[in-house]
Amino acid sequence: MNQDRYQRQITLTEFGIEGQQKLNKAKVLVVGAGGLGIPVLTYLNAMGVGTLGIVDADVVSLSNLHRQVLFTETMVGTPKVEAIKKQLSAQNSTTNIEIYKSYLTTANALDIIKDYDIVVDATDNFPTRYLINDACVIADKPFVYGALHAFEGQVSVFNYKGGPTYRCLFPTMPTADAVPNCNENGVLGILPGIIGNLQALEVVKVIAGIGEVLSGVLLLFDTLSQRMQRMKFKLQAGNNEIKSLATSYEFDCELPLKSIESGELQKLLSSNSIELIDVRTDKEFQRQHLKEAKHIPLGSLTDRVAEVNLEETVYVICQTGVRSKKAIVKLQELHPGKDFVNVVGGMNQMKNYVDTY
């Protein structure tokens, strides 16, 4: 360990050489290599954490660049974990960087997590958060949580020294359409940087044993007012006694039997007149939509189902492909036996074939 490199933080009486040595020996797993994961990884790497693990199967896209500031335009199309490893290695060549070019699943979660001291949740979906929580409880690992919603962010530390878990704060998984992620609802570019850095700070505090860790405390940050609030919560009986993972971590809805990729849908749209239902909100539809789409928001679908032409195969689209699945479940309940097809990836995968922006 090069002490000169870290002299400015070693000089801190509360941190010192002991704190730096703890960072150097630590192994931190970051699940998600996007807006939250990048500031977490960048600062932990710069500060001298010995081993960083990165879990993500996504590739860099142009729409990532306004908030995922480690990436450049030349990296578009490159696997995120590979691009990040290259950048981090150039920043600090002494860090051991392990990459997992996959998503975290019930099949690999326990095997990956067991080798790390602490886990950072830098994801953007509820199923993975519940999976991380349960795996960390089983493996007895603390995990640092961060979440974004438009102009607001949240940070907390779960499963720390027997403290409350994620399920103590959020006992049950919401439905697929209850809270959209940043792909659907948008996010101000700087917000992930703020929340990700707060997560990195909690990681350092846990590893070095300094300060007051956000265990049993949810920190809420509002960018528009520059205000922070703290909400306390307690361990709920049984939540720290999970012994095995659930068989599946999915939203509480059935998956549609049929789906179509964006390229296939584009071919259909250019050669046929099809029944395409867009179930996003009014604001989303006005911002960007396919000219062939009929707009029926998910919340109005049951009341307006008569507007759907059931004589044709019905294709359903949303922003990412999640709410459209929920819509198809509703349609199948109302009209069993009819053909409904989900557009995989939703409007995010249809960027080259839109009517308005």
Secondary structure, 3 states (H helix, E strand, C coil): CCCCCCHHHHCCCCCHHHHHHHHHHCEEEEECCCCCHHHHHHHHHHHCCCEEEEECCCECCHHHCCCCCCCCHHHCCCEHHHHHHHHHHHHCCCCEEEEECCCCCCCCHHHHHCCCCEEEECCCCHHHHHHHHHHHHHHCCCEEEEEEEECEEEEEEECCCCCCCHHHHCCCCCCCCCCCCHHHHCECCCHHHHHHHHHHHHHHHHHHCCCCCCECEEEEEECCCCEEEEEECCCCCCCCCCCCCCCCCCCCCCCCCCEECHHHHHHHHHHCCCEEEECCCHHHHHHCECCCCEECCHHHCCCCHHHCCCCCCEEEECCCCCHHHHHHHHHHHHCCCCCEEEECCHHHHCCCCCCEC
